[in-house]
Amino acid sequence: MWKVFRAEEIVDFAVQIERNGEQFYKALAEQTTDAELSSIFADLAAEEEKHIIDFQSLLENLKNVSLNESYPGEYEDYVEGLAKNHVFTKGVDEALASVKNPIDGINMALRFEQDSILFFYELKELVFGSNADIVDKLIKEEKKHIHRLLGIKNQYS
């Protein structure tokens, strides 16, 4: 049986991505003994929290929007593939368990941001007008996060 995949489900997943990111950054901020790095991670957590609010504002405009597919389930298969390969597929706690030093945390954060950008580009295909502008803004912010993380990675390498 073919499931109709709705745009709002994708936004729900985007909200969960941001919640996981917020949790991850908060945990990194608490784990690290370096005050500067802790402050950076705490700031990134706060930014992810703002993204959650932005995505939730999109939900009202996407209720009952169906996707245009070339075959039944096409978009569901694609998004499911993206979701399965996202850094937090197995959960934040499992991701944190693999963080042994600041560079591990930074590398995981970079992967999180890259995976999120890819997912958000797909989300942008579903929205129009001012909603697309919101997604563009979020993509730009995630790119800034990557730039910031690369800078601190260089500093700690």
N, C-alpha and C positions, 0 to 999 in steps of 0.2 A: 504494500500500500504506500502510495506516494504522499509525503507530508508537504503541505504548503508552508513554505518558509517565509516569515514576515520580517520586514525591515526592523520592526521594534525588537525582535529577538536578537538581532545583531547589535543593536544599541544596548540591550541588556548585557550582552557579553562584554561590550566595551566598558560598561560601568564596572563589571566584575574585574576586568583587567586593571582598571584604575584603583579599585579597592585593594587588589593584591599588591599593586605597586606601592600604595600608601603603607600597607602593613609591612612590606619588605623594607622600605626606606626607614620607617620608624624603628624596626628591629635592628637594622644596621646602625642607626644613630645611637641606639642604646648599647650595642655590642662593642663599638669601637672606643678605644681609650684616647684616640687623637681628637682633641677638642674641635679643631678646624673641620676635620672630616665628619665628625658627628653633627656639627652645625649644617654642613652642606647636605647631608642625608636628611636631616630634619626639615630643611627648607624644601627639598625635593618631595618629601611626604606631604607637606602642606600644599604644594602645587598639584599633586595628584588628587588631593581632596577637592580642590577647585575644579579639576577636570570632571570629577564625578557629578558635580552640580551642573556643569555645562551639558554633559551627555544626558542627564535626566531631563533637562529642558527640551531636548530633541524628541523625547518619547511621545509627548502629546501630539506632535505633528505627524508622527509615523504610525499611529494606530491603524491597523487594518490595511497597510500598504503592502501589496503583494509584489513579488519580484518578477521581472521579465526574464525568462529562461529559454534557452534553445532546446532543452529537453527537461522533463520533470526531474526535479531534485538537483539540477546542475549547481545552483548557487549553494544549496545546503552542503553538498559534497565538498565544494571548494572552501567554504568557511569552516566546515568541520576539520578539514585538513590544516587550515591555518591555526585553528584552536588547538588541535592535538600537538602541534609543533611549537606552541607558545611556551616561553620559558617557565611559566607557572602552571602548566598543565597538571603536574602532580602536586601542586600546592606550595604555598610560601614556606611552610616549615621544612619541607624536604629541600627546597632550594637553599634555605639558610643553613641547613646542615652541611652543605658542601662549601660553605664560606669559611676558610681557615685563616685568611689574612685580608688586609684592606684591598689588595689587588684583586683577589677573588670576588669580593663584594662589588667592586667597581666593574669588573668584567661581566658579572651577572646583571648588574644594573644596565650596562650598555646593551646587553642582549635583550633585556626587557623592553628598553626604549625602542630598539630596532624592530622587534616583533610587533610592538604596539603601533608604530608608524605604518608598517605594512598593513596591519588590520584596519587602521583608520583610513588609509587610502581606499580600501575596499568599501568601507562604510560611506565614504564620500560619494560613491557611485549611486547610493540609494537616496540621497537627499538633494534638495534643490534650494536655490535662492539663499536666504539668510541662514538656513540650516547648513548649507554647504560652506558658508563663510565661517560658521562655528567650528566645523570639522577642520577647515583650513587653519584656523587659529590654533586649534589643539595640535595639529601636525607640526606647526611652526614651533610651538612650545616644547614638544617632544624632541625636535631637532636641537633646540637650545639646550635641553637636558643632555643630549649626546655630546654636544660641544663642551659643555661644562664638565661632564664626566671624563672626556678625553683629556682635558686640561689637568684634572686632578690625577688621572692615571699617569700622565707624564711626570707629574710632580712626585708621585710615590714610586715610580719605577727606578 
